[in-house]
């Protein structure tokens, strides 16, 4: 399923409040970005109990029920979890992971809001959700008849929405501070092989485990937890970030000239994290076009070149990493031109 238009978590909440109450909605998105939590929150906002069914674990009889003889005639009795007298929100999670037989059982439920002789109470809401084929999840093609019975929307990750939610949800302060510094690490594309990967869900799991350890959380334990939840690169940087928080090194202080890059061999992990954060801050704060430069931007660019020169004297590889093209956005072209002019040795060394 292509995603020409995507919605953030906050936008999706508003969308459901206006659309799901009149038509069935299907939410597409990768694993771990909060689809289920958003539906639960929507149900709470409209005052409906939420009944969740996991498509990958359903058989047809779990929906249509089993036949019983009533007055000499057979009658299918749907399960008690569905056959309710009061309106509710029916959440069909992993709908596109169920078998085609189960998908067919959903046709009348989604389109006609009925199963056999049972009809959903007036005011009930039906919402489906599922992963995409490119997410390396268990998915099956959805029939055109089922697709055409729902309004489809694609969910994307927004670090701003997540941080707003995290601030009210007891997410560990270290996790929140890290995502504030590295919003690009909140989520990554699902890997092709069996390995942990960063997502809003995995950061939430990490936060819960860190809270549980409390004062017993040391560097060794944090390393185990981080690598057990996150992408390997993010786990290493998160560990370095936590170590940096407890040390004298802060990127803000380095930018303002109050401290310098850590140069000791035992602080290489901190240096790596700071260099990555330095790059991310330049990408975020400097305009893509030179015409948008303000005096503050010019001062930051001047300071950045000085810091790159200092960083290269400690680790040329990390200085190269700051200016190199990599995943995500690159440094502004006008800044790269100035780096080529003022720090030719760094750029020539990088390209050799």
Buried (B, 14 or more C-beta within 10 A) or exposed (E): BEBEEBBBBBBBBEBBEEBBBEEBBBBBBBBBBBBBBBBBBBBEEBEBEBBBBBBBEBEBBBBBBEEEEEEEEEEBBBBEEBBBEEBBBBBBBBBBBBBEEBBBBBEBBBBEBEBBEBBBEEEBBBBBBBBBEEBBBEBBEBBEEBEEBBEBBBBBBBBEBBBEBBEEEEBBEBBBEBBEBBBBBBBBEBEEEEEBBBBBBBBBBBBBBBEEEEEEBEEEEBBEBBBEBBBBEBBBBBBBBBBBBEEEBBBEEBBEEEBEBBEEEEBBBBBBBBBBBBBBBBBEEBEBEBEEBEEEBEEBBEBBBEBBBBBBEBBBBBBBBBBBEEEEBBBBEBBBEBBEEBBEEBBEBBEE
